Amino acid sequence: MLLAPQMHSGKVLCACQVPKDSALLPASDWAVAVCRHFGGSGGGSALVAKGTGSSDDIPAALKWAEQFARQTTQR
């Protein structure tokens, strides 16, 4: 996962990629959840996805994204 501030728009780019054999967390589900968490939207395939949202605190957004992934893959 990558979270990168976009200075020109004030948004945050979220990009997710997972291994082909990762059935527990599709990249699209991860990107959509993270982007929605900070008021945006995302989409893509099971392997690669991206989106944007707004966040003043990238470290907090990254922590949330990591917690979401851990909770989702521990089912």
Residue pairs with C-beta under 8 A, 6 or more apart in sequence:
1 14
1 15
1 16
1 17
1 30
1 34
1 62
1 65
1 66
1 69
2 13
2 14
2 15
2 16
3 12
3 13
3 14
3 34
3 55
3 58
3 61
3 62
3 65
4 12
4 13
4 15
5 11
5 12
5 13
5 58
6 12
6 13
6 52
9 52
10 54
11 40
11 52
11 53
11 54
12 38
12 40
12 52
12 53
12 54
12 55
12 58
12 61
13 50
13 51
13 52
14 31
14 34
14 35
14 40
14 42
14 50
14 51
14 52
14 53
14 65
15 31
15 48
15 49
15 50
16 27
16 28
16 30
16 31
16 34
16 44
16 48
16 49
16 50
17 27
17 47
17 48
17 49
18 25
18 26
18 27
18 30
18 46
18 47
20 47
24 72
24 73
24 75
25 69
25 72
25 73
26 45
26 46
26 47
26 49
27 44
27 45
27 46
27 47
27 48
27 49
28 42
28 43
28 44
28 45
28 46
28 49
29 72
30 49
30 65
30 68
30 69
30 72
31 42
31 43
31 44
31 49
31 50
31 51
32 41
32 42
32 43
32 49
32 51
33 65
33 68
34 42
34 51
34 53
34 61
34 64
34 65
34 68
35 41
35 42
35 51
35 52
35 53
36 42
36 53
37 53
37 61
37 64
37 65
37 68
38 53
38 54
38 55
38 61
39 53
39 54
40 51
40 52
40 53
40 54
41 51
41 52
41 53
42 49
42 50
42 51
42 52
42 53
43 49
43 50
43 51
44 50
44 51
53 61
55 61
